[in-house]
Amino acid sequence: MSYEDILYDETDGVATITINRPDRYNAFRGQTCMELIDAFHRAGWNKDIGVIVFTGAGEKAFCTGGDQGAHEGQYDGRGLIGLPVEELQRLIREVPKPVIARVNGFAIGGGHVLHVICDLSIASETAIFGQVGPKVGSVDPGFGTAYLARVVGEKRAREIWYLCRKYSAQQALEWGLVNAVVPPEQLDEEVRKWCDEILEKSPTALTIAKRSFNADSDNIAGIGALGMQALSLYYDTDESKEGVNAFKEKRKPEFRKYYK
């Protein structure tokens, strides 16, 4: 598969997968998700690769979720909502090697979910975290909600979703959302250091450890599948469309006008 929206590199046992849409703050469309799925398959079962680093191009964003410019009630790809995001999320968890999120900027919305489900997250001091779903007529009802609660606790997870605030890298570190925070100029060096430590370990032992961690929360995939069915119906409502329209028109949405 040739890539248009992402970059793929293999160097010294590390595969780096980069969303390459900096002009869109690395928001993903259907095409992006399909390319990411291909790349994670490519790296995940390559025995020469011991660690996968997932990041975004440029200095402004890791990923800001679904591209609202490609969202007209449904997104522009395959799947229940026009994005195979469920498949991508499951794949990040299922590949038999650690996945490190290199968070270089905004990790917002669906991008926040992607970093959360990675095995480890290393952030620049300039990184910003948060959710926006209920502000734009959307939600990520699975790993984005239930698994987030496993990571930061129910109260914090509900705060993140209900209020849609933005949080600093330091706050994310204090909450356990990330493993380390470093100055932006040290981010690549820190990520490589973590990769090198992992590469020294038994790959089979790491795979068993990852699968055993996942076993405790794999039921969330079922919650997500049910939630995505509901989300596909919600996207057809005027209430959800108001969120997209308001975002595009750069105005405050009037959700309750369409709430029935």
Buried (B, 14 or more C-beta within 10 A) or exposed (E): EEBEBBBBEBEEBBBBBBBBBBEBBBBBBBBBBBBBBBBBBBBBEBEEBBBBBBBBBBEBBBBBBBBBEBBEEBBBBEBBBBBBBBBBBBBBBBBBBBBBBBBBBBBBBBBBBBBBBBBBBBBBBBBBBBBBBBBBBBBBBBBBBBBBBBBBEEEBBBBBBEEBEBBBBEBBBEBEBBBBBBEBEEBBEBBBBBBBEBBEEEBEEBBEBBEEEBEEBEEBBEBBBEBBEEBBEBBEBEBBBBBBBBBEEEEEBEBEEBEE
